[in-house]
Every structure is written in C-alpha cells, then in structure tokens.
Amino acid sequence: MYRKLKDFFLKKQWSLLVAYALVALIATLQEYHGGAKRFPAQKNDRDYTYYNNYVIFKQSFAHLRSGSDLYGYHLQEHWDLYKYSPTFALFFGVFAWLPDS
C-alpha cells in the first residue's frame, strides 16, 4: 500500500501538488469557519484571541510612541511579553495603523 502511494506521487508530480493544495484548502476552510478561538488568560480573568502575537506587536508601536515600558506586562491589552527590539516596534508601526481585520 505504501509503495503504491509512493510510486503514484513520485511518478505523477502534479498529484503531489493537488494533494498539497487540497490540504491547504481544507486547513483554510477549517480555520475560517471554525469560529474565533480563545485561550484562557494566564494573569487575569480575561480571555484573549488567538492572534495575541499580532496584538503584542501592534501595541508595541503605541508603547514606543508613548515612551512606556515595552517589556513589561500590559494585561489590559495582551497576556504575553514583548521580546523584540525597539527597532522592530518601529517597523511594525506601518501595520499598527491598519484595521485588525
């Protein structure tokens, strides 16, 4: 069985591309129609969305502009720490002006 599948995918390389595209489409549809995923908060009672890293990066630009601590906890906004340089926060400022959607 394994040998037949291996021969099929190696001899007909388009089938490998179709299988990859099909898996990517299924994963995309599952993510899109699966609803908002939420993880439990570690430091307080709020829940945070699955795009927490994006929120951290976006808020890092606002913290840089206001002169507040980049590396401290900002539990009202996100539940993890910012771990990058101030230069990254500055470059992410382009995306901070875009809407979250």
C-alpha positions in Angstrom: 0.0 0.0 0.0 2.8 2.4 1.0 4.8 1.5 -2.1 1.8 2.2 -4.4 1.2 5.6 -2.9 4.9 6.4 -3.1 5.1 5.4 -6.7 1.9 7.3 -7.6 3.1 10.6 -6.1 6.6 10.3 -7.4 5.7 9.4 -11.0 2.9 11.9 -11.3 4.2 15.0 -9.6 1.0 17.0 -10.4 -0.8 14.7 -7.9 1.5 15.9 -5.1 0.7 19.5 -6.0 -3.1 18.7 -6.0 -2.8 16.9 -2.6 -0.9 19.8 -1.1 -3.5 22.3 -2.5 -6.3 20.2 -1.1 -4.8 20.0 2.4 -4.2 23.8 2.3 -7.8 24.4 1.2 -9.2 22.2 4.0 -7.0 23.8 6.6 -8.0 27.3 5.4 -11.7 26.5 5.5 -11.4 24.9 8.9 -9.8 28.0 10.3 -12.2 30.3 8.6 -15.4 28.5 9.6 -14.2 27.3 13.0 -15.1 30.5 14.8 -12.9 32.6 17.0 -10.5 30.6 19.1 -9.8 31.9 22.5 -7.2 30.9 25.1 -7.6 31.2 28.8 -5.7 34.1 30.3 -2.8 33.3 32.5 -2.5 36.5 34.6 -6.1 37.7 34.9 -9.7 36.7 34.3 -10.0 37.9 30.6 -9.8 35.8 27.5 -7.6 36.7 24.6 -7.8 35.9 21.0 -5.6 33.5 19.0 -3.8 36.5 17.3 -2.3 37.6 20.6 1.2 38.0 19.0 -0.2 40.4 16.5 -1.7 42.5 19.3 1.6 42.5 21.1 3.4 43.7 18.0 0.7 46.3 17.2 0.7 47.7 20.8 4.5 47.8 20.9 4.4 50.6 18.5 1.9 52.5 20.6 4.1 51.9 23.7 7.2 53.0 21.9 5.5 56.3 20.8 4.2 57.0 24.3 7.5 56.2 25.9 6.1 53.4 28.2 7.9 50.2 29.0 7.9 47.9 26.0 9.0 44.8 28.0 6.5 44.9 30.9 3.1 43.2 31.2 0.2 45.1 29.7 -2.6 42.8 30.8 -5.3 45.1 29.6 -4.1 44.6 26.0 -2.4 41.2 25.8 -1.2 38.3 28.0 2.4 37.8 27.0 5.6 39.8 27.0 7.1 41.7 24.1 10.6 40.2 23.4 12.0 42.1 20.5 14.0 45.2 19.9 12.5 48.8 19.8 13.5 48.8 16.1 11.0 46.0 15.4 8.3 48.0 17.2 9.2 51.0 15.0 9.0 48.9 11.8 5.7 47.4 12.9 4.2 50.8 13.1 3.2 50.5 9.5 0.9 47.7 10.4 -0.3 49.4 13.6 -2.4 51.8 11.6 -4.2 49.1 9.7 -7.5 47.7 11.0 -7.3 44.4 12.8 -9.5 42.5 10.3 
